[in-house]
Amino acid sequence: MDHIVTVQDAVTAFADFMEPTNAELDAIEQEMPVILADVDLLDAHIVTLGRTPNELDNRRIRRARRRALAARVALLNQGGTGAPVVA
């Protein structure tokens, strides 16, 4: 029977190299408004999964889509390096 410690040592041997770099963390921070806007859009869609969307749901989805697109435009205008993803 192999001990779990030997497996753990093999798994965590490269853990220091798997951490994000400062540049990657800065890029995530810069893209955070887009990420949060996409989460809001997904939330708006998730609400309607179990039922037919009513007019209020449709307005919520349209507003969330506009906020997501505006966040992408703002990121691109400030020199963001990521390509926009259409939701």
C-alpha positions in Angstrom: 0.0 0.0 0.0 1.4 3.4 -1.0 1.3 6.2 1.5 -0.6 9.3 0.6 2.4 11.4 1.6 4.4 10.2 -1.4 1.5 11.1 -3.7 1.0 14.5 -2.1 4.7 15.2 -2.6 4.5 14.4 -6.3 1.4 16.5 -6.7 2.6 19.6 -4.8 6.2 19.4 -6.0 5.5 22.1 -8.7 2.9 24.2 -6.8 5.2 27.2 -6.6 5.4 27.3 -10.4 1.7 27.1 -10.8 0.9 30.4 -9.1 -0.2 33.3 -11.4 2.4 35.9 -12.1 2.0 39.6 -11.2 1.3 40.4 -14.8 -1.5 37.8 -15.0 -3.0 39.1 -11.8 -2.9 42.7 -13.2 -4.6 41.5 -16.4 -7.4 39.8 -14.3 -7.8 43.0 -12.3 -8.1 45.0 -15.4 -10.7 42.6 -16.9 -12.7 42.4 -13.7 -15.5 44.8 -14.8 -16.1 42.6 -17.9 -16.1 39.4 -15.8 -18.6 40.9 -13.3 -20.8 42.1 -16.1 -20.7 38.6 -17.7 -21.7 37.1 -14.4 -24.7 39.5 -14.2 -25.7 38.5 -17.7 -25.5 34.8 -16.8 -27.5 35.4 -13.7 -30.2 37.1 -15.8 -30.3 34.1 -18.1 -30.3 31.5 -15.2 -33.4 33.1 -13.7 -35.3 32.3 -16.8 -34.1 28.7 -17.3 -37.1 27.0 -15.5 -39.8 29.2 -17.0 -40.8 31.3 -19.9 -39.2 34.8 -19.6 -41.7 37.6 -18.9 -41.2 41.3 -19.9 -39.3 42.1 -16.7 -36.9 39.2 -17.4 -36.4 40.3 -20.9 -35.6 43.8 -19.7 -33.1 42.5 -17.2 -31.4 40.4 -19.8 -31.2 43.4 -22.2 -29.8 45.6 -19.5 -27.2 43.0 -18.5 -26.2 42.5 -22.1 -25.8 46.2 -22.6 -23.6 46.5 -19.4 -21.5 43.5 -20.6 -20.9 45.1 -24.0 -20.2 48.5 -22.5 -17.6 46.9 -20.1 -15.9 45.3 -23.1 -15.9 48.5 -25.0 -14.4 50.3 -22.0 -11.7 47.7 -21.6 -10.8 47.9 -25.3 -10.8 51.7 -25.2 -8.3 51.7 -22.3 -5.9 49.5 -24.1 -7.0 46.1 -22.9 -5.2 43.2 -24.7 -8.0 40.7 -24.7 -10.2 40.1 -27.7 -13.9 40.8 -27.0 -16.1 37.7 -26.6 -19.7 38.2 -27.8 -22.2 36.8 -25.3 
